[in-house]
Each structure stands twice: as structure tokens, then as C-alpha cells.
């Protein structure tokens, strides 16, 4: 199992305070505003499937794609624990830069900064081409990303997060390194997992390379894929993006 695969076992614990239900409601409202009558959603970079399942509960047909087999194992385990539902999401293994499902959707979403994981211009162009390939006529693309003006104003700093459940205590230390000429931040993670029963400690290390983006380059990337920005706002609040807006949500079509 890869380091990221091992990390996926603790992913939901680390993000258990994340308001997935509120975020699914936010995305649902955006869809209803910009694509009334939408019935199907493609979730690119679905991770452990929390958003996909909540959106499926709202009546959408949801298909999730992620390149981590371990993340999808967690997603399918969650799905198996739920009551059977005719609109339960389907999950596929695939890279958002290259996956082709040979069908289109009313809405494509890519949430929790998945677009910022596309580090190079070529990666971004390929991901946006995937969106265009799967977007039905009149459909909308909803995504969020790290917003350049805020990243440069409020620089990334060392952060520590501690969480626990009945079995384990998880401590995650994040140390960022900025690469100004590449518009990238290397976020180095050290994750310590202590077993409460035995006291044994497992230590994981990984690095996430995050691309921060500016509106003009997003406009250029969308234009190259035959799309344009319909709306842009701070994630969840709807405020106009500014120097204090780390996460911006875009609606394109």
C-alpha cells in the first residue's frame, strides 16, 4: 500500500469536522441556480466519496472518479454501510487528466481543491479537457481552488492538528515550502497515529504539491476548453474574492 493509501485510512478522521453536508447543500444551490433541472453529476477527484453520497441523497445520479484505489475502497465501504438507495453513486478508478467515461453529465464538480493538485499548465489543460468532454450542452462545471492573491498575502504557515476517536489519536503536522516562480506550495505532512490500546505509534510522511491560481489564468484555461466563468465567489460564503480569500469557488460553462 502506498503512503497515500495508508493515509486514506485516517482521512475521514482528520476531516470529520469538515462540513460535508453544508458543502453539499452549497453545491446543490449552485446547481439549481445555474443549471435548473440537472439530474446527473460527475465528481472528479471524489476521494472517500462523502460529497458524492450526500449529493446522491438529493436525487442526483452521481459518478465519482479518483486515482487512489485506497480512497475508493473507503468510499465503497461507506456506501456498503448505508441503506440501499436507487440513486447511490458509482465510483471509478481514474485520473482526472485522462479518464473518459464515454458519456456526458449535466454537472461536473471537482471539490476540496482537486484542481490545485494539477500542478503544471499541461495538467490543468488536461483536467479541463476532461471536464469539457463529459459536460452535456448547457451543463456547468463547479470547482474550487487555492486563490493566488490570498496565498501571497496570507502566506502558508506551519500548522498542527490533533484528533482522536475510540481507537487512535492522530497528530498531523504541516510544513509548507513556497515556490514563487512555479505558483506552487509544497505541503509536507507528518502524521503520527497512536494506538490507544497498545501505545504503538505509526508515522507517515507525504508531500502534497498545491498550485495556487489567479482569475486571468483560469479564464485562459477555461477558454482553451471552450468554457467561460459564469460566477466566482468565496467558497461557502458567496463573498467576492479578495486578498483574504484562500478558497474560491468557480462556476463555468
C-alpha positions in Angstrom: 0.0 0.0 0.0 1.3 3.5 -0.9 1.8 6.1 1.7 -1.2 8.0 0.4 -3.1 4.7 0.6 -2.2 4.3 4.3 -3.1 7.9 4.9 -6.6 7.3 3.4 -7.4 5.1 6.4 -7.2 8.2 8.6 -8.6 10.7 6.1 -12.2 10.8 7.4 -11.0 11.2 11.0 -8.7 14.1 10.1 -11.6 15.8 8.3 -14.5 14.8 10.5 -15.0 18.4 11.4 -15.4 19.4 7.8 -19.0 20.4 7.0 -19.6 18.0 4.1 -23.4 18.3 4.5 -23.2 22.1 4.3 -20.9 21.9 1.3 -23.2 19.5 -0.5 -26.1 21.9 0.2 -24.0 24.8 -1.2 -23.1 22.9 -4.4 -26.8 21.9 -4.7 -27.9 25.5 -4.6 -25.3 26.5 -7.2 -26.6 23.7 -9.5 -30.2 24.8 -9.0 -29.2 28.4 -9.7 -27.1 27.8 -12.8 -28.3 24.5 -14.2 -32.0 24.1 -13.2 -33.2 20.6 -13.9 -29.8 19.0 -13.7 -30.1 15.3 -12.9 -26.5 13.9 -13.2 -23.2 14.8 -11.7 -19.6 13.7 -12.4 -17.4 14.2 -9.3 -13.8 14.4 -10.4 -11.4 13.6 -7.5 -14.1 12.3 -5.3 -11.8 10.9 -2.6 -13.7 8.9 0.0 -17.0 9.9 -1.6 -18.6 12.0 1.1 -19.8 14.8 -1.2 -20.9 12.2 -3.8 -23.1 10.3 -1.4 -24.7 13.5 0.0 -25.4 14.8 -3.5 -26.9 11.4 -4.4 -29.2 11.6 -1.4 -30.6 14.8 -3.0 -31.7 12.8 -6.0 -28.8 13.2 -8.4 -27.2 10.4 -10.4 -23.6 10.7 -9.2 -20.5 9.1 -10.7 -17.2 9.6 -8.8 -13.7 9.3 -10.2 -10.5 9.2 -8.2 -7.0 7.9 -8.9 -6.5 6.5 -5.4 -7.6 2.9 -5.2 -7.4 3.1 -1.4 -9.6 6.2 -1.2 -12.2 4.4 -3.4 -12.1 1.4 -1.1 -13.0 3.7 1.8 -15.8 5.2 -0.3 -17.3 1.8 -1.2 -17.0 0.7 2.4 -19.0 3.8 3.5 -21.5 3.1 0.7 -22.0 -0.5 1.8 -22.8 0.6 5.3 -25.7 2.8 4.1 -29.3 1.7 3.3 -29.6 0.7 -0.3 -30.8 3.6 -2.4 -31.6 3.6 -6.2 -29.5 6.8 -6.6 -26.4 5.5 -4.8 -23.2 6.8 -6.5 -20.9 4.7 -8.6 -17.1 5.0 -8.2 -14.5 4.6 -10.8 -10.7 4.4 -10.6 -9.2 7.0 -12.9 -7.0 10.1 -13.3 -9.0 13.3 -13.9 -6.5 14.3 -16.6 -7.1 11.2 -18.8 -10.3 9.5 -17.7 -13.0 9.0 -20.4 -16.4 7.6 -19.4 -18.0 7.9 -22.9 -21.0 9.8 -21.6 -21.9 13.3 -20.5 -23.3 14.8 -17.3 -25.4 17.9 -16.5 -22.9 19.0 -13.9 -19.2 18.3 -13.3 -17.8 19.1 -9.9 -14.2 19.0 -8.6 -14.2 19.9 -4.9 -11.8 20.2 -2.0 -9.0 21.9 -4.1 -8.6 19.0 -6.5 -7.9 21.4 -9.3 -5.0 22.8 -7.2 -3.4 19.4 -7.3 -3.0 19.8 -11.0 0.5 21.4 -10.8 1.6 22.2 -14.4 -0.2 24.0 -17.1 -0.4 20.8 -19.1 -2.0 19.1 -16.1 -4.6 21.8 -15.8 -5.3 21.8 -19.5 -5.8 18.1 -19.5 -8.2 18.2 -16.5 -10.2 21.0 -18.1 -10.4 19.0 -21.3 -11.8 16.0 -19.3 -14.5 18.3 -18.0 -15.4 19.6 -21.4 -15.5 16.0 -22.8 -18.0 15.0 -20.1 -20.2 18.1 -19.9 -23.6 18.0 -21.6 -24.7 21.0 -23.6 -25.8 23.7 -21.2 -24.1 22.0 -18.3 -22.0 23.6 -15.6 -18.6 22.9 -14.1 -18.2 23.8 -10.3 -14.8 23.7 -8.7 -12.8 25.4 -6.0 -9.1 26.1 -5.8 -6.4 27.9 -3.8 -6.6 31.6 -4.7 -3.3 33.3 -5.6 -3.9 36.8 -4.1 -4.7 35.3 -0.7 -1.9 32.8 -0.7 0.7 35.5 -1.4 -0.9 37.9 1.2 -1.5 35.4 4.0 1.5 33.1 3.5 1.1 29.4 4.4 2.5 28.6 7.9 3.3 25.5 10.0 0.1 24.0 11.4 -0.7 21.2 13.8 -4.0 19.3 14.0 -4.9 16.7 16.6 -7.9 14.4 16.5 -8.9 11.1 18.1 -11.6 8.5 18.2 -12.1 5.5 20.4 -9.2 3.6 18.9 -6.5 6.1 17.8 -5.0 9.5 18.3 -3.8 11.3 15.2 -1.5 14.3 15.1 -0.8 15.9 11.8 2.0 18.5 11.3 2.0 20.5 8.1 5.1 22.4 7.0 4.8 24.4 3.8 7.5 25.4 1.3 6.6 28.0 -1.3 8.0 28.0 -4.9 7.2 31.6 -6.1 8.2 31.1 -9.8 6.0 28.0 -10.1 3.0 29.2 -8.2 3.3 26.1 -6.0 3.3 25.3 -2.3 4.8 22.0 -1.2 2.8 21.0 1.9 4.9 18.4 3.8 2.8 16.3 6.1 4.0 14.3 9.1 1.2 12.2 10.5 1.6 10.4 13.8 -1.0 7.7 14.7 -1.0 6.3 18.2 -3.0 3.2 19.1 -4.8 3.8 22.4 -4.8 0.1 23.3 -1.1 -0.7 22.7 0.6 2.7 22.7 2.2 1.8 19.4 2.9 4.8 17.1 2.8 4.7 13.3 4.4 7.6 11.5 3.6 8.6 7.9 5.2 11.2 5.7 3.9 12.7 2.4 4.0 15.9 0.4 1.1 17.5 -1.4 2.1 19.9 -4.2 -0.5 22.6 -4.5 -0.9 25.1 -7.3 -2.4 28.5 -6.5 -4.3 30.1 -9.3 -5.3 33.6 -10.4 -8.5 34.5 -12.2 -6.9 35.6 -15.5 -5.2 32.2 -15.9 -8.4 30.4 -15.0 -10.2 32.4 -17.7 -7.5 31.4 -20.2 -7.6 27.7 -19.2 -11.4 27.7 -19.5 -11.3 29.5 -22.8 -8.9 26.8 -24.1 -11.5 24.2 -23.2 -14.4 26.1 -24.7 -15.8 27.3 -21.4 -16.1 30.6 -19.5 -16.6 31.8 -16.0 -20.3 32.2 -15.0 -19.8 33.0 -11.4 -17.0 33.3 -8.8 -17.2 33.7 -5.0 -15.5 32.7 -1.8 -16.2 29.0 -1.1 -19.4 28.6 1.1 -19.8 32.3 1.9 -20.6 33.8 -1.5 -18.4 36.8 -0.8 -16.4 38.5 -3.6 -12.9 37.0 -3.7 -10.2 39.2 -2.3 -6.8 39.2 -0.6 -8.2 37.2 2.4 -9.9 34.5 0.2 -7.9 31.4 0.2 -10.6 29.2 -1.3 -12.6 30.4 -4.3 -15.4 28.6 -6.0 -16.0 29.0 -9.7 -19.0 28.1 -11.8 -18.2 27.7 -15.5 -19.9 26.5 -18.6 
